[in-house]
């Protein structure tokens, strides 16, 4: 799970170099729709 999180963060970092701000759009989507996978990820991190 930890390696998957690192991989996703690296992917987002590489995509951020391009002209489209991926991180901001992803965070807006998470705040608006509150997906279950994000809640589970936060619970695993703080558990």
PEKA-V854739 format. One record per helix or strand. SS is the DSSP state (h for helix, s for strand). FROM is the first residue (numbers start at 0). TO is the last residue. If there is no record, write none. Layout:
# PEKA-V854739
ss:SS from:FROM to:TO
ss:SS from:FROM to:TO
This chain:
# PEKA-V854739
ss:h from:1 to:15
ss:h from:21 to:32
ss:h from:35 to:45
